[in-house]
Amino acid sequence: MKSITLLSIAAVLLPSVSAHYRWTSLVVGSTITTAYEYVRQNTNDNSPVTDVTSTDLRCNVGGLASGATTSTYTVSAGSVVGLALDQAIYHPGVVNSKYSIIHPKPPANLVLFLKVYMAKAPANVSAWDGSGAVWFKVHEVTAITNGGTSISWPSVGMSQVTFTLPASIPDGQYFVRAEDIALHVAESYGGAQFYLSCAQINVQNGGNGTPGPLVSIPGVYTGYEPGILINIYSPIPANYTQPGPAVWTG
């Protein structure tokens, strides 16, 4: 009887101790690569970035220093790519995925939304820091609202995000940066929590498209955007404004 009680307590506590996570693996098609083989390893110990003015917002804490030990994966334009996480997520709104929904009904104590940015390196992406107005958004999963009655997050419970590289994306080496923003304590400035990592890819067989709008990271957010500085509980937002630039579709 005592063991059953302890197991029950552990089951309740597990989501809180496993709440934080890292993007660790590049996804290409149906393949999930080895952790940190193509994703720049950070030193953040699963903690979020909260300062939108910090260069840590670019590839996470320590991410800018780990390029030399990170490989670059060659893919063709039009391929499905993305990033996967290091553990199953217990919280709503984490990622889009067609794999591994390990916890399909997580507790509603953390709300996030998802977006993916890319940036074209001037040469070798392994030696680049992603500085300047070079980032463009290629994918996002935003909130669904219905005039203030409810707000929901379609990316609930997933463990990876994938998207299709536009066929017109120019050849070259790129960062692919996945970003979740947790909004559970975002009612005050600095409360939004950013979970992010950068993968490295080399695009071939591309086109002559012009990705944009281009933004800088940091610089893309002030922290005062209505989709970042927001109380999601009371009153329930009648609508939701996705922060950042428009998605480039090619």
TORDO-967414 format. One record per residue (C-alpha): residue number from 1; x, y, z. Coordinates in pm, 1 decimal. Layout:
N
atom i: NUM, u: X, v: Y, w: Z
...
This chain:
250
atom i: 1, u: 0.0, v: 0.0, w: 0.0
atom i: 2, u: 284.2, v: 235.6, w: 86.4
atom i: 3, u: 462.1, v: 167.4, w: -244.7
atom i: 4, u: 145.2, v: 245.5, w: -439.2
atom i: 5, u: 114.8, v: 576.9, w: -254.9
atom i: 6, u: 474.5, v: 669.9, w: -330.1
atom i: 7, u: 432.0, v: 583.8, w: -697.0
atom i: 8, u: 121.9, v: 797.1, w: -713.2
atom i: 9, u: 307.1, v: 1092.2, w: -561.4
atom i: 10, u: 594.1, v: 1045.7, w: -805.4
atom i: 11, u: 353.0, v: 1044.0, w: -1098.8
atom i: 12, u: 211.2, v: 1376.7, w: -987.8
atom i: 13, u: 551.9, v: 1536.1, w: -932.5
atom i: 14, u: 719.8, v: 1408.5, w: -1250.3
atom i: 15, u: 593.9, v: 1681.6, w: -1487.1
atom i: 16, u: 734.4, v: 1958.3, w: -1268.6
atom i: 17, u: 1081.4, v: 1810.0, w: -1247.7
atom i: 18, u: 1094.9, v: 1726.8, w: -1620.9
atom i: 19, u: 955.7, v: 2056.4, w: -1742.3
atom i: 20, u: 1264.5, v: 2199.0, w: -1908.3
atom i: 21, u: 1409.0, v: 2059.0, w: -2225.9
atom i: 22, u: 1656.6, v: 2117.5, w: -2504.4
atom i: 23, u: 1646.4, v: 2093.9, w: -2880.8
atom i: 24, u: 1927.3, v: 1843.8, w: -2941.8
atom i: 25, u: 1883.5, v: 1672.2, w: -3279.2
atom i: 26, u: 1837.4, v: 1766.4, w: -3641.7
atom i: 27, u: 1548.6, v: 1593.7, w: -3819.4
atom i: 28, u: 1576.9, v: 1519.4, w: -4192.6
atom i: 29, u: 1280.3, v: 1339.0, w: -4342.1
atom i: 30, u: 1208.1, v: 1051.9, w: -4103.3
atom i: 31, u: 1562.3, v: 1046.5, w: -3959.0
atom i: 32, u: 1643.1, v: 1192.3, w: -3616.9
atom i: 33, u: 2017.9, v: 1248.2, w: -3600.2
atom i: 34, u: 2246.9, v: 1191.7, w: -3302.5
atom i: 35, u: 2214.8, v: 1453.1, w: -3027.6
atom i: 36, u: 2441.6, v: 1754.8, w: -3087.6
atom i: 37, u: 2591.4, v: 1610.0, w: -3403.3
atom i: 38, u: 2431.6, v: 1881.5, w: -3618.0
atom i: 39, u: 2285.5, v: 2102.7, w: -3341.6
atom i: 40, u: 2510.8, v: 2345.7, w: -3155.8
atom i: 41, u: 2537.1, v: 2227.3, w: -2797.6
atom i: 42, u: 2450.6, v: 2480.4, w: -2528.7
atom i: 43, u: 2556.1, v: 2503.2, w: -2165.0
atom i: 44, u: 2220.8, v: 2619.2, w: -2032.2
atom i: 45, u: 2128.5, v: 2314.7, w: -1820.3
atom i: 46, u: 1770.5, v: 2313.4, w: -1958.3
atom i: 47, u: 1698.3, v: 2668.2, w: -1841.1
atom i: 48, u: 1520.5, v: 2918.0, w: -2066.4
atom i: 49, u: 1662.0, v: 3242.8, w: -2201.1
atom i: 50, u: 1457.0, v: 3537.4, w: -2071.5
atom i: 51, u: 1662.0, v: 3841.0, w: -2185.0
atom i: 52, u: 1554.6, v: 3933.6, w: -2539.3
atom i: 53, u: 1850.4, v: 4173.1, w: -2570.7
atom i: 54, u: 2113.3, v: 3902.5, w: -2507.4
atom i: 55, u: 2311.3, v: 3725.8, w: -2780.3
atom i: 56, u: 2208.9, v: 3406.7, w: -2596.3
atom i: 57, u: 1874.4, v: 3451.5, w: -2773.3
atom i: 58, u: 2048.6, v: 3357.4, w: -3097.4
atom i: 59, u: 2162.3, v: 2997.7, w: -3036.2
atom i: 60, u: 2122.3, v: 2966.4, w: -2656.5
atom i: 61, u: 2385.7, v: 3001.1, w: -2384.7
atom i: 62, u: 2718.6, v: 2869.1, w: -2514.7
atom i: 63, u: 2573.5, v: 2791.8, w: -2856.8
atom i: 64, u: 2778.5, v: 3051.0, w: -3041.4
atom i: 65, u: 3100.3, v: 2891.0, w: -2912.7
atom i: 66, u: 3026.1, v: 2534.2, w: -3021.5
atom i: 67, u: 3024.0, v: 2570.6, w: -3400.2
atom i: 68, u: 3364.1, v: 2411.0, w: -3453.3
atom i: 69, u: 3248.0, v: 2084.7, w: -3294.0
atom i: 70, u: 2916.4, v: 2075.7, w: -3482.2
atom i: 71, u: 2878.6, v: 1903.9, w: -3819.5
atom i: 72, u: 2673.3, v: 2038.6, w: -4109.9
atom i: 73, u: 2411.6, v: 1818.9, w: -4281.6
atom i: 74, u: 2366.1, v: 1846.6, w: -4658.4
atom i: 75, u: 2002.6, v: 1851.5, w: -4774.4
atom i: 76, u: 1818.5, v: 1939.4, w: -5094.3
atom i: 77, u: 1577.6, v: 2228.9, w: -5119.7
atom i: 78, u: 1225.5, v: 2093.6, w: -5083.3
atom i: 79, u: 1331.8, v: 1844.4, w: -4814.6
atom i: 80, u: 1154.1, v: 1806.3, w: -4481.1
atom i: 81, u: 1379.9, v: 1920.2, w: -4197.4
atom i: 82, u: 1339.1, v: 2023.4, w: -3835.3
atom i: 83, u: 1460.8, v: 1976.8, w: -3479.3
atom i: 84, u: 1379.5, v: 1723.8, w: -3207.3
atom i: 85, u: 1393.5, v: 1751.6, w: -2829.6
atom i: 86, u: 1592.3, v: 1556.1, w: -2572.1
atom i: 87, u: 1286.7, v: 1438.3, w: -2376.0
atom i: 88, u: 912.6, v: 1407.7, w: -2396.2
atom i: 89, u: 734.8, v: 1730.3, w: -2306.5
atom i: 90, u: 466.7, v: 1737.7, w: -2038.0
atom i: 91, u: 343.2, v: 2086.3, w: -2120.2
atom i: 92, u: 102.6, v: 2220.4, w: -2384.7
atom i: 93, u: 208.1, v: 2394.6, w: -2701.8
atom i: 94, u: 561.5, v: 2269.2, w: -2745.8
atom i: 95, u: 614.0, v: 2138.9, w: -3100.5
atom i: 96, u: 453.3, v: 2001.5, w: -3413.3
atom i: 97, u: 540.2, v: 1640.0, w: -3472.3
atom i: 98, u: 440.1, v: 1325.4, w: -3650.3
atom i: 99, u: 636.5, v: 1114.8, w: -3399.8
atom i: 100, u: 642.8, v: 1016.0, w: -3033.0
atom i: 101, u: 350.8, v: 1180.7, w: -2857.4
atom i: 102, u: 448.1, v: 1020.7, w: -2529.1
atom i: 103, u: 231.1, v: 1236.6, w: -2305.7
atom i: 104, u: -78.8, v: 1322.5, w: -2513.1
atom i: 105, u: -263.4, v: 1499.3, w: -2229.2
atom i: 106, u: -14.5, v: 1717.5, w: -2038.6
atom i: 107, u: -118.6, v: 1944.3, w: -1752.5
atom i: 108, u: -216.9, v: 2295.2, w: -1859.3
atom i: 109, u: 31.6, v: 2487.3, w: -1647.7
atom i: 110, u: 263.7, v: 2610.8, w: -1920.1
atom i: 111, u: 170.6, v: 2758.1, w: -2255.3
atom i: 112, u: 413.5, v: 2795.5, w: -2542.3
atom i: 113, u: 413.3, v: 2874.6, w: -2909.0
atom i: 114, u: 656.4, v: 2763.4, w: -3172.0
atom i: 115, u: 846.4, v: 2920.9, w: -3457.3
atom i: 116, u: 1145.4, v: 2833.6, w: -3675.9
atom i: 117, u: 1395.5, v: 3084.1, w: -3813.3
atom i: 118, u: 1678.3, v: 3035.2, w: -4062.9
atom i: 119, u: 1986.4, v: 3242.1, w: -4150.0
atom i: 120, u: 2223.3, v: 3204.6, w: -4445.1
atom i: 121, u: 2590.6, v: 3205.1, w: -4353.1
atom i: 122, u: 2832.1, v: 3408.9, w: -4568.0
atom i: 123, u: 3056.5, v: 3101.4, w: -4592.8
atom i: 124, u: 3113.5, v: 2815.9, w: -4344.8
atom i: 125, u: 2824.8, v: 2810.3, w: -4096.9
atom i: 126, u: 3039.8, v: 2628.9, w: -3839.7
atom i: 127, u: 3256.3, v: 2940.1, w: -3808.8
atom i: 128, u: 2967.6, v: 3189.8, w: -3808.3
atom i: 129, u: 2791.4, v: 3368.2, w: -3522.2
atom i: 130, u: 2463.6, v: 3459.9, w: -3694.8
atom i: 131, u: 2507.2, v: 3833.9, w: -3640.2
atom i: 132, u: 2327.2, v: 4101.6, w: -3838.9
atom i: 133, u: 1989.0, v: 4128.0, w: -4010.0
atom i: 134, u: 2010.6, v: 3779.9, w: -4163.5
atom i: 135, u: 1730.8, v: 3580.2, w: -3996.8
atom i: 136, u: 1398.3, v: 3495.5, w: -4160.7
atom i: 137, u: 1103.0, v: 3294.5, w: -4033.8
atom i: 138, u: 1009.3, v: 2976.6, w: -4220.9
atom i: 139, u: 750.8, v: 2813.7, w: -3993.9
atom i: 140, u: 526.7, v: 2892.2, w: -3697.6
atom i: 141, u: 252.4, v: 2737.0, w: -3487.8
atom i: 142, u: 41.1, v: 3000.7, w: -3317.8
atom i: 143, u: -254.1, v: 3013.5, w: -3081.5
atom i: 144, u: -621.0, v: 2960.2, w: -3165.8
atom i: 145, u: -864.8, v: 3203.7, w: -3009.0
atom i: 146, u: -1240.8, v: 3251.3, w: -3032.9
atom i: 147, u: -1305.8, v: 3601.5, w: -2909.9
atom i: 148, u: -1214.0, v: 3557.5, w: -2544.7
atom i: 149, u: -1392.5, v: 3235.6, w: -2450.4
atom i: 150, u: -1084.3, v: 3016.1, w: -2481.0
atom i: 151, u: -729.1, v: 3004.5, w: -2611.0
atom i: 152, u: -560.5, v: 2684.6, w: -2728.6
atom i: 153, u: -221.7, v: 2582.6, w: -2864.5
atom i: 154, u: -217.5, v: 2332.8, w: -3157.3
atom i: 155, u: 137.7, v: 2219.0, w: -3083.3
atom i: 156, u: 40.1, v: 2048.5, w: -2755.7
atom i: 157, u: 243.8, v: 1747.4, w: -2646.7
atom i: 158, u: 475.7, v: 1700.4, w: -2942.2
atom i: 159, u: 846.4, v: 1618.3, w: -2932.9
atom i: 160, u: 978.7, v: 1768.3, w: -3257.3
atom i: 161, u: 897.8, v: 2025.0, w: -3525.5
atom i: 162, u: 940.6, v: 1975.0, w: -3899.4
atom i: 163, u: 872.6, v: 2188.0, w: -4206.0
atom i: 164, u: 947.9, v: 2176.8, w: -4578.8
atom i: 165, u: 1238.9, v: 2382.1, w: -4706.5
atom i: 166, u: 1104.9, v: 2609.3, w: -4980.7
atom i: 167, u: 1214.0, v: 2486.2, w: -5323.8
atom i: 168, u: 1333.1, v: 2837.0, w: -5412.8
atom i: 169, u: 1568.3, v: 2876.5, w: -5115.3
atom i: 170, u: 1917.4, v: 2961.5, w: -5247.6
atom i: 171, u: 2202.6, v: 2715.1, w: -5212.4
atom i: 172, u: 2431.9, v: 2768.9, w: -4917.1
atom i: 173, u: 2491.7, v: 2692.9, w: -4551.2
atom i: 174, u: 2227.5, v: 2791.2, w: -4296.5
atom i: 175, u: 2129.4, v: 2793.7, w: -3934.5
atom i: 176, u: 1791.5, v: 2633.7, w: -3859.9
atom i: 177, u: 1674.0, v: 2775.8, w: -3527.3
atom i: 178, u: 1376.7, v: 2632.8, w: -3335.4
atom i: 179, u: 1220.9, v: 2857.3, w: -3071.0
atom i: 180, u: 946.0, v: 2799.0, w: -2816.8
atom i: 181, u: 819.8, v: 3082.8, w: -2600.6
atom i: 182, u: 656.7, v: 2987.0, w: -2271.1
atom i: 183, u: 386.3, v: 3231.7, w: -2163.4
atom i: 184, u: 273.9, v: 3095.4, w: -1828.2
atom i: 185, u: 429.8, v: 3389.1, w: -1635.8
atom i: 186, u: 446.7, v: 3638.3, w: -1921.6
atom i: 187, u: 217.9, v: 3898.1, w: -1763.3
atom i: 188, u: 525.6, v: 4099.3, w: -1653.9
atom i: 189, u: 824.1, v: 4211.3, w: -1860.6
atom i: 190, u: 1092.4, v: 3942.9, w: -1877.6
atom i: 191, u: 849.9, v: 3667.9, w: -1779.4
atom i: 192, u: 836.3, v: 3501.7, w: -2121.8
atom i: 193, u: 1073.6, v: 3204.9, w: -2144.8
atom i: 194, u: 1258.7, v: 3120.3, w: -2467.0
atom i: 195, u: 1366.7, v: 2761.8, w: -2536.9
atom i: 196, u: 1584.7, v: 2745.1, w: -2849.1
atom i: 197, u: 1871.5, v: 2583.1, w: -3038.1
atom i: 198, u: 2046.1, v: 2618.1, w: -3375.5
atom i: 199, u: 2114.4, v: 2336.3, w: -3621.4
atom i: 200, u: 2351.6, v: 2358.7, w: -3919.2
atom i: 201, u: 2257.2, v: 2255.4, w: -4273.5
atom i: 202, u: 2401.5, v: 2288.2, w: -4624.0
atom i: 203, u: 2128.8, v: 2341.0, w: -4885.9
atom i: 204, u: 2179.2, v: 2213.7, w: -5242.4
atom i: 205, u: 1957.9, v: 2208.3, w: -5553.6
atom i: 206, u: 1793.4, v: 2530.4, w: -5446.9
atom i: 207, u: 1653.7, v: 2823.2, w: -5641.1
atom i: 208, u: 1681.0, v: 3199.0, w: -5666.7
atom i: 209, u: 1428.5, v: 3304.6, w: -5403.4
atom i: 210, u: 1478.9, v: 3601.5, w: -5174.8
atom i: 211, u: 1408.9, v: 3502.5, w: -4812.8
atom i: 212, u: 1265.0, v: 3774.2, w: -4592.4
atom i: 213, u: 1175.5, v: 3990.2, w: -4413.5
atom i: 214, u: 1519.9, v: 3976.0, w: -4255.0
atom i: 215, u: 1567.0, v: 4050.4, w: -3885.4
atom i: 216, u: 1847.2, v: 4049.0, w: -3629.3
atom i: 217, u: 1859.8, v: 3819.5, w: -3326.2
atom i: 218, u: 1870.1, v: 3979.0, w: -3074.9
atom i: 219, u: 1670.9, v: 4272.0, w: -3205.0
atom i: 220, u: 1369.8, v: 4087.5, w: -3344.2
atom i: 221, u: 1182.9, v: 4134.9, w: -3012.4
atom i: 222, u: 1161.4, v: 4418.7, w: -2761.9
atom i: 223, u: 982.4, v: 4204.7, w: -2503.7
atom i: 224, u: 681.5, v: 4438.3, w: -2511.9
atom i: 225, u: 508.2, v: 4272.9, w: -2808.7
atom i: 226, u: 145.3, v: 4179.0, w: -2731.1
atom i: 227, u: 229.9, v: 3815.6, w: -2803.8
atom i: 228, u: 520.2, v: 3815.1, w: -2553.6
atom i: 229, u: 406.1, v: 4047.5, w: -2274.1
atom i: 230, u: 64.4, v: 3893.2, w: -2213.3
atom i: 231, u: -163.6, v: 3753.9, w: -1944.2
atom i: 232, u: -312.6, v: 3438.9, w: -2094.9
atom i: 233, u: -540.0, v: 3362.8, w: -1799.6
atom i: 234, u: -760.5, v: 3656.4, w: -1701.7
atom i: 235, u: -912.3, v: 3790.9, w: -1906.4
atom i: 236, u: -859.0, v: 3524.6, w: -2173.4
atom i: 237, u: -717.9, v: 3705.4, w: -2479.0
atom i: 238, u: -978.9, v: 3767.3, w: -2748.9
atom i: 239, u: -705.8, v: 3725.0, w: -3011.0
atom i: 240, u: -336.5, v: 3649.1, w: -3025.5
atom i: 241, u: -70.2, v: 3837.0, w: -3223.4
atom i: 242, u: 223.8, v: 3620.2, w: -3325.1
atom i: 243, u: 549.4, v: 3812.6, w: -3262.3
atom i: 244, u: 826.0, v: 3839.4, w: -3515.7
atom i: 245, u: 824.4, v: 3876.9, w: -3894.1
atom i: 246, u: 594.3, v: 3708.3, w: -4142.7
atom i: 247, u: 672.3, v: 3353.2, w: -4254.1
atom i: 248, u: 869.6, v: 3325.8, w: -4578.5
atom i: 249, u: 722.3, v: 3049.3, w: -4792.6
atom i: 250, u: 936.5, v: 3089.6, w: -5103.3
